[in-house]
Amino acid sequence: MTESSNSRSDNAAWQAARQWQARARQARPASNANGFKLILTWLMFGALMIVGTLIALLFLLVGWLMLPLVRHRMKKRMEQMRADQARNVGAGAAQPGHHRPHREQQVLEGDYQIKQ
């Protein structure tokens, strides 16, 4: 048994392990300030969570307030598109031999022909 204990003390791995343990003991913080730091850390974490929640609520409210404005813009854009489409349909009726490439580009599938 004494030979194995001597070989352990001479072994480089055991020496490195003892050095690592000694460094770990020295790096350990003082026990009296540990509770204070823990409470302070939790208080900071809680404050950051509250601030983050308030910022998220602010963004949510801004988004809700912008919805009517975005809806109004989209409604205007749809009216403009419908007016442009009605103008294109009216122009096509005045020129019976004229093909409308814009409408043909909108066809996704199938083989369609324009009746005249």
N, C-alpha and C positions, 0 to 999 in steps of 0.2 A: 504494500500500500504506500510505503514511503517512496518507492521508485516512481509510482504514477504521480504522486504529488510533486516530486522534483521535476519530472518531465513536463508537468503542467506549468510550473513556474518558468521553465526554460523555453517553453514553446512560444513562438512569436505571436501566434493567434491569441493565446491567453494573455500575453502582455498587452496586445492591442485592445483586447476586451476590457482589461483592467483600466487602461488609459481612457477608454471611451466612457466607462462608468465614472471615473474621477471627473472627467469634463462635464458629464451629465449632472453630477452632484453640485459642481460649482456653478453651472448655468441655471440651476433651479432657483426661482425667485423666493424672496423672503416670505414666510408664511403669514406675517402680520398684515402685509399690504395686499395679500391675495384676495381677501373678501371684499375689500374696498374697490379694487380694480374690477372684480367680477360685477359688482353692483353698478359701477360706473359704465361698464361695457353694456350691460343690459339696458340701462337708461338711455344711452346713446343709440342703441339699436332700436328701442321703442320710439324714440324721437324721430329717427330716420324713417321708420315705418309710417308714422303719422304724417310726416311731411310728404312722403311718397304718395300716400293715399289722397291727401289734399290736392297734390298736383294732378293726379289721375282724375279726380272729380272735376277739377278746373277744365281739363281737356275735354272731358265728357260734356260739360255744360257748354263749352265753346262749340263743340260739334253739334249739339242739339240746337243751339242758336243759329248755326250756319245752315241747317237743313232747309228752312223756308227760302233762303237766298239761293241755294243751289237748285232747289225745285223750281223756283221762278226762272232761273237761267236755262234750265233744261226744257221748261215749257216753251220759252221763247225760241229756243233752238229747234224744237220739234215743229212749232208753227212755221218757222222759216223753211225747214226741210219740206213740209207739206206744201207750202206756197211754191217752192222751187219745183217740186214734183208735178203740181198742177200746171205750172207754166210749161214744163217739158211735155206733158200730155197734150196741152193745147197747141203747142208748136208742132207736134207730130200729126195732129189731126188736120192741120192746115196744109201739110206737105205729105200727101199719101204715099209717095214713092220713097220717102226718106226713112232710112233705118235708124233706130235709136241705139247707138252703141252703149250708152250709159245704162240703159235698162237691160241690155243683153249681158253686160258684165255682172249684173246683180244675180243672174240665174246661177244656181249652184249645181243642180242636177237635172237631168232629163234633156229632151230635145223639144224645144218650144218654137212655134212660129207665130208671127204677128199677122192677125187677120186684117185685111184691108177692105 
